[in-house]
């Protein structure tokens, strides 16, 4: 899909009709989303540029993401998107800053970067050009990332309430304390919910890192002062996002530790209960074992009161053991 945009009367407008070389050369922004090879070749021939990315994106190889020559600046970043099922996905976005035109190329993210621009109102003037479109896209990326951070923050707040139950009604807390099975199921759901939140934060960190590297690359190039000022603002925004992401990651780790701690407490309670039952049942089992033997010479074998005596001895030893355990605070 190939879209051509021009700034007219302070508005960014999409050009209708068949894309022609003349229209491409007059454009301020060309957006390629899942473009065919024919569309890419058309843009390359009209603008005398190369729309392919510098290299396959390698997150730890900074030099492979950017290139600069006399015709163009090529930069690659990762944009975090959420699909319909809220599955986080990193989209590779290639920015090409050519003469008087900005070209963006994305794969697997319909409708491309144009979806972000549509959220911007009154972002352009009659003097706006290629760099203003680029700066606006960066602003929209910041807003888009902030929205994802807000979503993760709300999810973690909900999970925090489920883990510690400090906002739950007293009746609800007592029900969970009285039912280890119910509490275990709740903690299992919390662990399941923590996974996607953590995945979102990890991919968001990679996205922010890629754009911070892009800003560092642009600072080394010769760009207008107006764009330099906007890059400084964008860099500060990215730094704030990185700090917020780090805070949320710490919160997610704390919640994970809390869930594991509660699961350990529940397991300890179960083990304590089983141990207590085992200790209490040991004396009556011992008495029953002694008097259950079938040796020929047993003095109590023909005793008329042997059965009630054995039962009474079981009760007494069990009570004595229970009192001893309680006295020891077990």
ZADO-1210 file (C-alpha; in nm, 4 decimals, padded with zeros to 6 digits):
<atoms>
<atom x="00.0000" y="00.0000" z="00.0000" code="UNK" pos="1"/>
<atom x="00.1396" y="00.3348" z="-00.1107" code="UNK" pos="2"/>
<atom x="00.0061" y="00.6646" z="00.0258" code="UNK" pos="3"/>
<atom x="00.1164" y="01.0133" z="-00.0743" code="UNK" pos="4"/>
<atom x="00.0687" y="01.3132" z="00.1559" code="UNK" pos="5"/>
<atom x="00.1087" y="01.6848" z="00.0988" code="UNK" pos="6"/>
<atom x="00.0744" y="01.9782" z="00.3363" code="UNK" pos="7"/>
<atom x="-00.1800" y="02.2240" z="00.1958" code="UNK" pos="8"/>
<atom x="-00.3184" y="02.5229" z="00.3861" code="UNK" pos="9"/>
<atom x="-00.1769" y="02.3905" z="00.7113" code="UNK" pos="10"/>
<atom x="-00.3324" y="02.0429" z="00.6743" code="UNK" pos="11"/>
<atom x="-00.1721" y="01.7124" z="00.5874" code="UNK" pos="12"/>
<atom x="-00.3813" y="01.5723" z="00.3046" code="UNK" pos="13"/>
<atom x="-00.3639" y="01.2392" z="00.1318" code="UNK" pos="14"/>
<atom x="-00.3399" y="01.2608" z="-00.2454" code="UNK" pos="15"/>
<atom x="-00.6050" y="01.0652" z="-00.4296" code="UNK" pos="16"/>
<atom x="-00.5658" y="00.8864" z="-00.7542" code="UNK" pos="17"/>
<atom x="-00.2898" y="00.6839" z="-00.9087" code="UNK" pos="18"/>
<atom x="00.0577" y="00.7666" z="-00.7718" code="UNK" pos="19"/>
<atom x="00.2716" y="00.9243" z="-01.0392" code="UNK" pos="20"/>
<atom x="00.6393" y="01.0226" z="-01.0372" code="UNK" pos="21"/>
<atom x="00.5401" y="01.3896" z="-01.0377" code="UNK" pos="22"/>
<atom x="00.3102" y="01.3419" z="-00.7377" code="UNK" pos="23"/>
<atom x="00.5809" y="01.1559" z="-00.5517" code="UNK" pos="24"/>
<atom x="00.8325" y="01.4337" z="-00.6119" code="UNK" pos="25"/>
<atom x="00.5865" y="01.6976" z="-00.4842" code="UNK" pos="26"/>
<atom x="00.4971" y="01.4988" z="-00.1727" code="UNK" pos="27"/>
<atom x="00.6090" y="01.5910" z="00.1760" code="UNK" pos="28"/>
<atom x="00.5545" y="01.2372" z="00.3037" code="UNK" pos="29"/>
<atom x="00.5277" y="00.8966" z="00.1368" code="UNK" pos="30"/>
<atom x="00.4012" y="00.6084" z="00.3518" code="UNK" pos="31"/>
<atom x="00.4694" y="00.2516" z="00.2430" code="UNK" pos="32"/>
<atom x="00.2831" y="-00.0179" z="00.4359" code="UNK" pos="33"/>
<atom x="00.3209" y="-00.3787" z="00.3237" code="UNK" pos="34"/>
<atom x="00.4135" y="-00.2322" z="-00.0117" code="UNK" pos="35"/>
<atom x="00.4639" y="-00.4506" z="-00.3141" code="UNK" pos="36"/>
<atom x="00.7938" y="-00.4650" z="-00.4962" code="UNK" pos="37"/>
<atom x="00.6414" y="-00.2639" z="-00.7797" code="UNK" pos="38"/>
<atom x="00.5365" y="00.0162" z="-00.5433" code="UNK" pos="39"/>
<atom x="00.8797" y="00.0236" z="-00.3814" code="UNK" pos="40"/>
<atom x="01.0483" y="00.0382" z="-00.7202" code="UNK" pos="41"/>
<atom x="00.8169" y="00.3201" z="-00.8268" code="UNK" pos="42"/>
<atom x="00.9153" y="00.5282" z="-00.5226" code="UNK" pos="43"/>
<atom x="01.2843" y="00.4510" z="-00.5682" code="UNK" pos="44"/>
<atom x="01.2842" y="00.5599" z="-00.9336" code="UNK" pos="45"/>
<atom x="01.0819" y="00.8767" z="-00.8710" code="UNK" pos="46"/>
<atom x="01.2854" y="00.9971" z="-00.5704" code="UNK" pos="47"/>
<atom x="01.6218" y="00.8395" z="-00.6587" code="UNK" pos="48"/>
<atom x="01.6474" y="00.6667" z="-00.3211" code="UNK" pos="49"/>
<atom x="01.6672" y="00.3166" z="-00.1779" code="UNK" pos="50"/>
<atom x="01.3648" y="00.2272" z="00.0364" code="UNK" pos="51"/>
<atom x="01.5038" y="-00.0997" z="00.1711" code="UNK" pos="52"/>
<atom x="01.6205" y="-00.0982" z="00.5353" code="UNK" pos="53"/>
<atom x="01.9899" y="-00.0812" z="00.6146" code="UNK" pos="54"/>
<atom x="01.9955" y="-00.4389" z="00.7377" code="UNK" pos="55"/>
<atom x="01.7872" y="-00.6970" z="00.9155" code="UNK" pos="56"/>
<atom x="01.7197" y="-00.5464" z="01.2551" code="UNK" pos="57"/>
<atom x="01.9666" y="-00.6709" z="01.5153" code="UNK" pos="58"/>
<atom x="01.8825" y="-00.5219" z="01.8567" code="UNK" pos="59"/>
<atom x="02.2424" y="-00.5084" z="01.9790" code="UNK" pos="60"/>
<atom x="02.4172" y="-00.3970" z="01.6607" code="UNK" pos="61"/>
<atom x="02.3707" y="-00.0211" z="01.6624" code="UNK" pos="62"/>
<atom x="02.5637" y="00.0484" z="01.3432" code="UNK" pos="63"/>
<atom x="02.3408" y="-00.1804" z="01.1364" code="UNK" pos="64"/>
<atom x="02.0290" y="00.0324" z="01.1911" code="UNK" pos="65"/>
<atom x="02.1348" y="00.3604" z="01.0292" code="UNK" pos="66"/>
<atom x="02.3132" y="00.4900" z="00.7214" code="UNK" pos="67"/>
<atom x="02.3826" y="00.8294" z="00.5658" code="UNK" pos="68"/>
<atom x="02.4895" y="00.9318" z="00.2176" code="UNK" pos="69"/>
<atom x="02.4410" y="01.2242" z="-00.0194" code="UNK" pos="70"/>
<atom x="02.0929" y="01.1099" z="-00.1230" code="UNK" pos="71"/>
<atom x="01.9293" y="01.0101" z="00.2027" code="UNK" pos="72"/>
<atom x="01.9389" y="00.9308" z="00.5723" code="UNK" pos="73"/>
<atom x="01.8038" y="00.5841" z="00.6493" code="UNK" pos="74"/>
<atom x="01.7009" y="00.4979" z="01.0059" code="UNK" pos="75"/>
<atom x="01.5287" y="00.1903" z="01.1460" code="UNK" pos="76"/>
<atom x="01.3305" y="00.1751" z="01.4696" code="UNK" pos="77"/>
<atom x="01.0954" y="-00.0646" z="01.6448" code="UNK" pos="78"/>
<atom x="00.7381" y="00.0419" z="01.7138" code="UNK" pos="79"/>
<atom x="00.5372" y="-00.1516" z="01.9713" code="UNK" pos="80"/>
<atom x="00.1811" y="-00.2246" z="01.8603" code="UNK" pos="81"/>
<atom x="-00.1080" y="-00.4178" z="02.0110" code="UNK" pos="82"/>
<atom x="-00.3141" y="-00.6376" z="01.7835" code="UNK" pos="83"/>
<atom x="-00.6821" y="-00.7191" z="01.8253" code="UNK" pos="84"/>
<atom x="-00.6114" y="-00.9885" z="02.0834" code="UNK" pos="85"/>
<atom x="-00.3771" y="-00.7443" z="02.2641" code="UNK" pos="86"/>
<atom x="-00.0783" y="-00.9489" z="02.1552" code="UNK" pos="87"/>
<atom x="00.2280" y="-00.7165" z="02.1681" code="UNK" pos="88"/>
<atom x="00.4268" y="-00.7024" z="01.8482" code="UNK" pos="89"/>
<atom x="00.7348" y="-00.5026" z="01.7464" code="UNK" pos="90"/>
<atom x="00.7020" y="-00.3473" z="01.4026" code="UNK" pos="91"/>
<atom x="01.0154" y="-00.2521" z="01.2126" code="UNK" pos="92"/>
<atom x="00.9794" y="00.1071" z="01.0859" code="UNK" pos="93"/>
<atom x="01.2238" y="00.2497" z="00.8329" code="UNK" pos="94"/>
<atom x="01.2486" y="00.6304" z="00.8076" code="UNK" pos="95"/>
<atom x="01.4112" y="00.7712" z="00.4946" code="UNK" pos="96"/>
<atom x="01.4881" y="01.1433" z="00.5038" code="UNK" pos="97"/>
<atom x="01.5435" y="01.2378" z="00.1405" code="UNK" pos="98"/>
<atom x="01.5409" y="01.5736" z="-00.0375" code="UNK" pos="99"/>
<atom x="01.2206" y="01.7574" z="00.0608" code="UNK" pos="100"/>
<atom x="01.0377" y="01.4321" z="00.1335" code="UNK" pos="101"/>
<atom x="01.0050" y="01.1823" z="00.4167" code="UNK" pos="102"/>
<atom x="00.9477" y="00.8162" z="00.3358" code="UNK" pos="103"/>
<atom x="00.8342" y="00.5615" z="00.5936" code="UNK" pos="104"/>
<atom x="00.8203" y="00.1883" z="00.5290" code="UNK" pos="105"/>
<atom x="00.6555" y="-00.0698" z="00.7552" code="UNK" pos="106"/>
<atom x="00.5679" y="-00.4361" z="00.7192" code="UNK" pos="107"/>
<atom x="00.2868" y="-00.6149" z="00.8990" code="UNK" pos="108"/>
<atom x="00.1259" y="-00.3076" z="01.0554" code="UNK" pos="109"/>
<atom x="-00.1716" y="-00.1876" z="00.8516" code="UNK" pos="110"/>
<atom x="-00.2561" y="00.0951" z="00.7950" code="UNK" pos="111"/>
<atom x="00.1061" y="00.1964" z="00.8584" code="UNK" pos="112"/>
<atom x="00.2252" y="00.5180" z="01.0178" code="UNK" pos="113"/>
<atom x="-00.0713" y="00.7097" z="00.8777" code="UNK" pos="114"/>
<atom x="-00.2850" y="00.5744" z="01.1632" code="UNK" pos="115"/>
<atom x="-00.0698" y="00.7674" z="01.4128" code="UNK" pos="116"/>
<atom x="-00.0800" y="01.0912" z="01.2138" code="UNK" pos="117"/>
<atom x="-00.4599" y="01.0894" z="01.2025" code="UNK" pos="118"/>
<atom x="-00.4635" y="01.1311" z="01.5818" code="UNK" pos="119"/>
<atom x="-00.2825" y="01.4660" z="01.5540" code="UNK" pos="120"/>
<atom x="-00.4904" y="01.7833" z="01.5296" code="UNK" pos="121"/>
<atom x="-00.3588" y="02.1262" z="01.4269" code="UNK" pos="122"/>
<atom x="-00.0053" y="01.9926" z="01.3989" code="UNK" pos="123"/>
<atom x="00.0929" y="02.1735" z="01.0786" code="UNK" pos="124"/>
<atom x="00.1031" y="02.5214" z="00.9340" code="UNK" pos="125"/>
<atom x="00.1364" y="02.6510" z="00.5810" code="UNK" pos="126"/>
<atom x="00.5153" y="02.6616" z="00.6388" code="UNK" pos="127"/>
<atom x="00.5408" y="02.2997" z="00.7476" code="UNK" pos="128"/>
<atom x="00.7465" y="02.0543" z="00.5495" code="UNK" pos="129"/>
<atom x="00.9215" y="01.7190" z="00.5571" code="UNK" pos="130"/>
<atom x="01.0878" y="01.7668" z="00.8956" code="UNK" pos="131"/>
<atom x="00.7602" y="01.8792" z="01.0546" code="UNK" pos="132"/>
<atom x="00.5976" y="01.5552" z="00.9405" code="UNK" pos="133"/>
<atom x="00.8867" y="01.3607" z="01.0897" code="UNK" pos="134"/>
<atom x="00.8629" y="01.5502" z="01.4196" code="UNK" pos="135"/>
<atom x="00.4876" y="01.4942" z="01.4315" code="UNK" pos="136"/>
<atom x="00.5317" y="01.1207" z="01.3774" code="UNK" pos="137"/>
<atom x="00.7783" y="01.1156" z="01.6658" code="UNK" pos="138"/>
<atom x="00.5273" y="01.3000" z="01.8864" code="UNK" pos="139"/>
<atom x="00.2575" y="01.0519" z="01.7957" code="UNK" pos="140"/>
<atom x="00.4931" y="00.7643" z="01.8766" code="UNK" pos="141"/>
<atom x="00.5412" y="00.9168" z="02.2226" code="UNK" pos="142"/>
<atom x="00.1627" y="00.9460" z="02.2715" code="UNK" pos="143"/>
<atom x="00.1120" y="00.5908" z="02.1447" code="UNK" pos="144"/>
<atom x="00.3761" y="00.4589" z="02.3846" code="UNK" pos="145"/>
<atom x="00.2259" y="00.6564" z="02.6732" code="UNK" pos="146"/>
<atom x="-00.1099" y="00.4919" z="02.6088" code="UNK" pos="147"/>
<atom x="00.0504" y="00.1486" z="02.6278" code="UNK" pos="148"/>
<atom x="00.2261" y="00.2446" z="02.9516" code="UNK" pos="149"/>
<atom x="-00.1059" y="00.3607" z="03.0972" code="UNK" pos="150"/>
<atom x="-00.2632" y="00.0271" z="03.0041" code="UNK" pos="151"/>
<atom x="00.0172" y="-00.1677" z="03.1699" code="UNK" pos="152"/>
<atom x="-00.0059" y="00.0562" z="03.4764" code="UNK" pos="153"/>
<atom x="-00.3800" y="-00.0083" z="03.5135" code="UNK" pos="154"/>
<atom x="-00.3249" y="-00.3830" z="03.4691" code="UNK" pos="155"/>
<atom x="-00.0568" y="-00.3858" z="03.7384" code="UNK" pos="156"/>
<atom x="-00.2807" y="-00.1874" z="03.9753" code="UNK" pos="157"/>
<atom x="-00.5534" y="-00.4472" z="03.9291" code="UNK" pos="158"/>
<atom x="-00.3063" y="-00.7302" z="03.9833" code="UNK" pos="159"/>
<atom x="-00.1682" y="-00.5556" z="04.2930" code="UNK" pos="160"/>
<atom x="-00.5176" y="-00.5476" z="04.4437" code="UNK" pos="161"/>
<atom x="-00.5675" y="-00.9167" z="04.3703" code="UNK" pos="162"/>
<atom x="-00.2344" y="-01.0149" z="04.5235" code="UNK" pos="163"/>
<atom x="-00.2446" y="-00.8203" z="04.8503" code="UNK" pos="164"/>
<atom x="-00.6231" y="-00.7856" z="04.8906" code="UNK" pos="165"/>
<atom x="-00.5798" y="-00.4550" z="05.0782" code="UNK" pos="166"/>
<atom x="-00.8770" y="-00.2982" z="04.8993" code="UNK" pos="167"/>
<atom x="-01.0972" y="-00.6081" z="04.9136" code="UNK" pos="168"/>
<atom x="-01.3932" y="-00.6222" z="05.1570" code="UNK" pos="169"/>
<atom x="-01.3289" y="-00.7981" z="05.4873" code="UNK" pos="170"/>
<atom x="-01.5737" y="-01.0726" z="05.3957" code="UNK" pos="171"/>
<atom x="-01.3807" y="-01.1423" z="05.0767" code="UNK" pos="172"/>
<atom x="-01.0472" y="-01.1572" z="05.2606" code="UNK" pos="173"/>
<atom x="-01.1863" y="-01.3981" z="05.5191" code="UNK" pos="174"/>
<atom x="-01.3237" y="-01.6193" z="05.2434" code="UNK" pos="175"/>
<atom x="-00.9816" y="-01.6400" z="05.0779" code="UNK" pos="176"/>
<atom x="-00.8101" y="-01.7080" z="05.4107" code="UNK" pos="177"/>
<atom x="-01.0544" y="-01.9887" z="05.4851" code="UNK" pos="178"/>
<atom x="-01.0219" y="-02.1472" z="05.1413" code="UNK" pos="179"/>
<atom x="-00.6617" y="-02.2215" z="05.0319" code="UNK" pos="180"/>
<atom x="-00.7944" y="-02.3779" z="04.7117" code="UNK" pos="181"/>
<atom x="-00.9748" y="-02.0555" z="04.6132" code="UNK" pos="182"/>
<atom x="-00.6679" y="-01.8474" z="04.6970" code="UNK" pos="183"/>
<atom x="-00.4452" y="-02.0778" z="04.4933" code="UNK" pos="184"/>
<atom x="-00.6681" y="-02.0427" z="04.1890" code="UNK" pos="185"/>
<atom x="-00.6643" y="-01.6658" z="04.2234" code="UNK" pos="186"/>
<atom x="-00.2839" y="-01.6581" z="04.2462" code="UNK" pos="187"/>
<atom x="-00.2599" y="-01.8823" z="03.9385" code="UNK" pos="188"/>
<atom x="-00.4708" y="-01.6304" z="03.7448" code="UNK" pos="189"/>
<atom x="-00.2477" y="-01.3487" z="03.8696" code="UNK" pos="190"/>
<atom x="00.0626" y="-01.5290" z="03.7434" code="UNK" pos="191"/>
<atom x="-00.1076" y="-01.5761" z="03.4067" code="UNK" pos="192"/>
<atom x="-00.1873" y="-01.2028" z="03.3910" code="UNK" pos="193"/>
<atom x="00.1643" y="-01.0984" z="03.4903" code="UNK" pos="194"/>
<atom x="00.3166" y="-01.2727" z="03.1881" code="UNK" pos="195"/>
<atom x="00.1638" y="-01.0476" z="02.9174" code="UNK" pos="196"/>
<atom x="00.2340" y="-00.7325" z="03.1215" code="UNK" pos="197"/>
<atom x="00.5972" y="-00.8292" z="03.1572" code="UNK" pos="198"/>
<atom x="00.6216" y="-00.9083" z="02.7847" code="UNK" pos="199"/>
<atom x="00.4748" y="-00.5678" z="02.7020" code="UNK" pos="200"/>
<atom x="00.7311" y="-00.3899" z="02.9187" code="UNK" pos="201"/>
<atom x="01.0246" y="-00.5821" z="02.7724" code="UNK" pos="202"/>
<atom x="00.9213" y="-00.5060" z="02.4136" code="UNK" pos="203"/>
<atom x="00.8440" y="-00.1457" z="02.5006" code="UNK" pos="204"/>
<atom x="01.1957" y="-00.1096" z="02.6400" code="UNK" pos="205"/>
<atom x="01.3412" y="-00.2381" z="02.3116" code="UNK" pos="206"/>
<atom x="01.1219" y="00.0053" z="02.1189" code="UNK" pos="207"/>
<atom x="01.2282" y="00.3054" z="02.3269" code="UNK" pos="208"/>
<atom x="01.5921" y="00.2027" z="02.3020" code="UNK" pos="209"/>
<atom x="01.5740" y="00.1848" z="01.9226" code="UNK" pos="210"/>
<atom x="01.4315" y="00.5382" z="01.8958" code="UNK" pos="211"/>
<atom x="01.6825" y="00.6781" z="02.1446" code="UNK" pos="212"/>
<atom x="01.9577" y="00.5372" z="01.9238" code="UNK" pos="213"/>
<atom x="01.7908" y="00.6999" z="01.6249" code="UNK" pos="214"/>
<atom x="01.7964" y="01.0393" z="01.7971" code="UNK" pos="215"/>
<atom x="02.1645" y="00.9929" z="01.8784" code="UNK" pos="216"/>
<atom x="02.2338" y="00.9173" z="01.5119" code="UNK" pos="217"/>
<atom x="02.0414" y="01.2243" z="01.3935" code="UNK" pos="218"/>
<atom x="02.2333" y="01.4481" z="01.6320" code="UNK" pos="219"/>
<atom x="02.5513" y="01.3528" z="01.4481" code="UNK" pos="220"/>
<atom x="02.4038" y="01.4644" z="01.1134" code="UNK" pos="221"/>
<atom x="02.3517" y="01.8099" z="00.9710" code="UNK" pos="222"/>
<atom x="01.9856" y="01.8868" z="01.0389" code="UNK" pos="223"/>
<atom x="01.8014" y="02.2213" z="01.0724" code="UNK" pos="224"/>
<atom x="01.8009" y="02.3887" z="01.4140" code="UNK" pos="225"/>
<atom x="01.4235" y="02.3653" z="01.4327" code="UNK" pos="226"/>
<atom x="01.4421" y="01.9876" z="01.4003" code="UNK" pos="227"/>
<atom x="01.7280" y="01.9738" z="01.6520" code="UNK" pos="228"/>
<atom x="01.5093" y="02.1453" z="01.9115" code="UNK" pos="229"/>
<atom x="01.2272" y="01.8997" z="01.8471" code="UNK" pos="230"/>
<atom x="01.4708" y="01.6088" z="01.8748" code="UNK" pos="231"/>
<atom x="01.5752" y="01.7333" z="02.2195" code="UNK" pos="232"/>
<atom x="01.2099" y="01.7358" z="02.3277" code="UNK" pos="233"/>
<atom x="01.1565" y="01.3884" z="02.1848" code="UNK" pos="234"/>
<atom x="01.4664" y="01.2620" z="02.3634" code="UNK" pos="235"/>
<atom x="01.3411" y="01.3986" z="02.6961" code="UNK" pos="236"/>
<atom x="01.0067" y="01.2297" z="02.6380" code="UNK" pos="237"/>
<atom x="01.1768" y="00.9006" z="02.5624" code="UNK" pos="238"/>
<atom x="01.3857" y="00.9333" z="02.8783" code="UNK" pos="239"/>
<atom x="01.0685" y="00.9867" z="03.0825" code="UNK" pos="240"/>
<atom x="00.9074" y="00.6836" z="02.9182" code="UNK" pos="241"/>
<atom x="01.2160" y="00.4744" z="02.9940" code="UNK" pos="242"/>
<atom x="01.2010" y="00.5787" z="03.3601" code="UNK" pos="243"/>
<atom x="00.8294" y="00.4959" z="03.3782" code="UNK" pos="244"/>
<atom x="00.8929" y="00.1592" z="03.2127" code="UNK" pos="245"/>
<atom x="01.1674" y="00.0847" z="03.4637" code="UNK" pos="246"/>
<atom x="00.9316" y="00.1712" z="03.7503" code="UNK" pos="247"/>
<atom x="00.6592" y="-00.0547" z="03.6106" code="UNK" pos="248"/>
<atom x="00.9100" y="-00.3355" z="03.5550" code="UNK" pos="249"/>
<atom x="01.0157" y="-00.3060" z="03.9188" code="UNK" pos="250"/>
<atom x="00.6496" y="-00.3179" z="04.0219" code="UNK" pos="251"/>
<atom x="00.5884" y="-00.6269" z="03.8083" code="UNK" pos="252"/>
<atom x="00.8909" y="-00.7975" z="03.9647" code="UNK" pos="253"/>
<atom x="00.7676" y="-00.7064" z="04.3137" code="UNK" pos="254"/>
<atom x="00.4232" y="-00.8475" z="04.2350" code="UNK" pos="255"/>
<atom x="00.5800" y="-01.1675" z="04.1053" code="UNK" pos="256"/>
<atom x="00.7796" y="-01.2012" z="04.4271" code="UNK" pos="257"/>
<atom x="00.4602" y="-01.1345" z="04.6240" code="UNK" pos="258"/>
<atom x="00.2688" y="-01.4066" z="04.4401" code="UNK" pos="259"/>
<atom x="00.5517" y="-01.6571" z="04.4898" code="UNK" pos="260"/>
<atom x="00.5662" y="-01.5600" z="04.8589" code="UNK" pos="261"/>
<atom x="00.1937" y="-01.6138" z="04.9081" code="UNK" pos="262"/>
<atom x="00.2110" y="-01.9485" z="04.7304" code="UNK" pos="263"/>
<atom x="00.4957" y="-02.0470" z="04.9627" code="UNK" pos="264"/>
<atom x="00.2898" y="-01.9437" z="05.2670" code="UNK" pos="265"/>
<atom x="-00.0054" y="-02.1492" z="05.1480" code="UNK" pos="266"/>
<atom x="00.2186" y="-02.4502" z="05.0956" code="UNK" pos="267"/>
<atom x="00.3656" y="-02.4042" z="05.4429" code="UNK" pos="268"/>
<atom x="00.0171" y="-02.3917" z="05.5932" code="UNK" pos="269"/>
<atom x="-00.0744" y="-02.7152" z="05.4188" code="UNK" pos="270"/>
<atom x="00.2460" y="-02.8822" z="05.5358" code="UNK" pos="271"/>
<atom x="00.1932" y="-02.7553" z="05.8911" code="UNK" pos="272"/>
<atom x="-00.1593" y="-02.8945" z="05.8924" code="UNK" pos="273"/>
<atom x="-00.0471" y="-03.2330" z="05.7622" code="UNK" pos="274"/>
<atom x="00.2400" y="-03.2410" z="06.0127" code="UNK" pos="275"/>
<atom x="00.0055" y="-03.1523" z="06.2999" code="UNK" pos="276"/>
<atom x="-00.2378" y="-03.4262" z="06.1986" code="UNK" pos="277"/>
<atom x="00.0479" y="-03.6757" z="06.1734" code="UNK" pos="278"/>
<atom x="00.1750" y="-03.5890" z="06.5232" code="UNK" pos="279"/>
<atom x="-00.1719" y="-03.6105" z="06.6783" code="UNK" pos="280"/>
<atom x="-00.2464" y="-03.9463" z="06.5152" code="UNK" pos="281"/>
<atom x="00.0827" y="-04.1084" z="06.6161" code="UNK" pos="282"/>
<atom x="-00.0124" y="-04.2074" z="06.9792" code="UNK" pos="283"/>
<atom x="-00.3489" y="-04.3765" z="06.8959" code="UNK" pos="284"/>
<atom x="-00.1875" y="-04.5585" z="06.6041" code="UNK" pos="285"/>
<atom x="00.0880" y="-04.6791" z="06.8371" code="UNK" pos="286"/>
<atom x="-00.1651" y="-04.8026" z="07.0960" code="UNK" pos="287"/>
<atom x="-00.3701" y="-04.9765" z="06.8277" code="UNK" pos="288"/>
<atom x="-00.0550" y="-05.1383" z="06.6904" code="UNK" pos="289"/>
<atom x="00.0448" y="-05.2749" z="07.0305" code="UNK" pos="290"/>
<atom x="-00.2956" y="-05.4179" z="07.1145" code="UNK" pos="291"/>
<atom x="-00.3509" y="-05.5395" z="06.7624" code="UNK" pos="292"/>
<atom x="-00.0731" y="-05.7971" z="06.7882" code="UNK" pos="293"/>
<atom x="-00.1802" y="-06.1657" z="06.7881" code="UNK" pos="294"/>
<atom x="00.0841" y="-06.3345" z="07.0028" code="UNK" pos="295"/>
<atom x="-00.0249" y="-06.6380" z="07.2036" code="UNK" pos="296"/>
<atom x="00.0919" y="-06.5094" z="07.5415" code="UNK" pos="297"/>
<atom x="-00.0659" y="-06.1629" z="07.5773" code="UNK" pos="298"/>
<atom x="-00.1854" y="-06.0773" z="07.9358" code="UNK" pos="299"/>
<atom x="-00.4622" y="-05.8438" z="07.8117" code="UNK" pos="300"/>
<atom x="-00.5969" y="-06.0900" z="07.5520" code="UNK" pos="301"/>
<atom x="-00.8736" y="-06.2295" z="07.7779" code="UNK" pos="302"/>
<atom x="-00.9226" y="-05.9088" z="07.9771" code="UNK" pos="303"/>
<atom x="-01.2929" y="-05.8033" z="07.9921" code="UNK" pos="304"/>
<atom x="-01.2078" y="-05.4317" z="08.0011" code="UNK" pos="305"/>
<atom x="-00.9296" y="-05.4458" z="07.7451" code="UNK" pos="306"/>
<atom x="-01.1255" y="-05.2824" z="07.4587" code="UNK" pos="307"/>
<atom x="-01.2501" y="-04.9743" z="07.6560" code="UNK" pos="308"/>
<atom x="-00.9060" y="-04.9470" z="07.8174" code="UNK" pos="309"/>
<atom x="-00.7399" y="-04.9322" z="07.4736" code="UNK" pos="310"/>
<atom x="-00.9884" y="-04.6718" z="07.3499" code="UNK" pos="311"/>
<atom x="-00.9416" y="-04.4632" z="07.6623" code="UNK" pos="312"/>
<atom x="-00.5639" y="-04.4847" z="07.6322" code="UNK" pos="313"/>
<atom x="-00.5905" y="-04.3626" z="07.2728" code="UNK" pos="314"/>
<atom x="-00.7996" y="-04.0633" z="07.3801" code="UNK" pos="315"/>
<atom x="-00.5696" y="-03.9748" z="07.6694" code="UNK" pos="316"/>
<atom x="-00.2488" y="-03.9972" z="07.4651" code="UNK" pos="317"/>
<atom x="-00.4037" y="-03.7979" z="07.1804" code="UNK" pos="318"/>
<atom x="-00.5192" y="-03.5241" z="07.4204" code="UNK" pos="319"/>
<atom x="-00.1816" y="-03.5163" z="07.5914" code="UNK" pos="320"/>
<atom x="-00.0029" y="-03.4842" z="07.2570" code="UNK" pos="321"/>
<atom x="-00.2365" y="-03.2067" z="07.1434" code="UNK" pos="322"/>
<atom x="-00.1795" y="-03.0118" z="07.4667" code="UNK" pos="323"/>
<atom x="00.1972" y="-03.0532" z="07.4321" code="UNK" pos="324"/>
<atom x="00.1913" y="-02.9303" z="07.0713" code="UNK" pos="325"/>
<atom x="-00.0185" y="-02.6274" z="07.1610" code="UNK" pos="326"/>
<atom x="00.2073" y="-02.5524" z="07.4584" code="UNK" pos="327"/>
<atom x="00.5085" y="-02.5548" z="07.2283" code="UNK" pos="328"/>
<atom x="00.3297" y="-02.3156" z="06.9936" code="UNK" pos="329"/>
<atom x="00.3360" y="-02.5491" z="06.6924" code="UNK" pos="330"/>
</atoms>
